Amino acid sequence: MRAFDIMAEAKMRQWEQDKKEGKVKPSGGPPLSVESGDSLEKQLFADITRLIRRSRQEPLRTGEETLREAEKLQVQLSARLERTGAYHLSRYVTDRIKALREGKDE
């Protein structure tokens, strides 16, 4: 198991424990997708696109919150890709997300 996987699992367990103890307030939306076998980067991209599309169907204020959540995930995704040296892929993903936000990539 890679170091990131071990750290992610430890974080998840800690979050679940904090949730049981009431230290974490429940989130307002459905959980992000976790498809086994897919890389975290692929999952993040899928979640970003899902959130952007969902924001179009929500009332204005809720849609704006959903877009902010998508932006946070986009920052995480870009950071992960650039940290591994995948600069071209990071730029491509950023362009795809921008096009989706503008409604040009359906």
N, C-alpha and C positions, 0 to 999 in steps of 0.2 A: 504494500500500500504506500502511496506517495505521501510525503510529509503534509501536503495540503489536505489530503483526504483525512488524515489523522486529526489535524487541527480542526477541520470542518466538523467532524463527528464530535469532537470534544466540545466545540462551541454549541452544537445542537443539543447535546446532553445537558450542558449548563443552562441553556435557554429553557429547555423543558423543565428542569428543576426549578428555575426561577419562576416559571409560569405556574407550577404547582404551588409554590409558596406565595404567589400573589405579587411578586416583585415586578412582573411584566404586565403591562396593560394589553388586553386583546386588540388585535388589529381589526380594522373596519372591513377589509375585503377578503376574498378567498385567498388561500395560500398560493404562492407561486408554484409553477409546475416543476416537478422533479421527475424526469424521465430517466430511468436507469439505463446505463450504457452510453448516454450522451455526455459530452464534456461539459464542464461548468460554463464555459464560454458559449456553447451552443444553447444551453438552457437559459442563460442570461439573455441572449439575443431573442430567443423565442418569447420569453417573458416581456421583454421590451416591446416587441411588435404586438403582442397580445394586449398590453396595457394601452398602447397608443390607439389601437383599434377600438378598445373598450371605451376610451375617453370620448370618442366621437358620439357614442350612444348615450352618454350620461348627461345630466344637467350641467350647466356651465361650471358651477363651483366644484362639484364632485369631479368633473372632467379635468379641471385644472389640477386638482390634487393627484389624480391618477397620472397626469403628465409629469408632475414633479417626481412621483415615484419612479416613472420610466426614466427620467433624467438621472436619478441616483443610480439606477442599475446600469445606465449607459456609461457613467463615470467609472463604475466598477469594471465593466467589460473593457473599456478602453485602457484602463490601468493594467489589467491582467494581460491584455494582448501586447501592450508596449513593454511591459516588464519582461516578457519572453522574447522580445525582439521582433515581433510580428507587426512592424510598422505599416506595411502596405495593407495587411489584412485589417488593421485598426482603422485606417483611412477608408477602406472599402465599406466596412461595417458602418462607420459614421455617415458616409454618404448615403447608404441604404436607409438608415434610420431617418436622416434628414428628408429624403424623398418621401418616405412613409408619412412623416409628420405633415408634409406639404400636400399629401394626397396624390402624389405622382407615382407611387409604387404599390399598386394594389394587386 
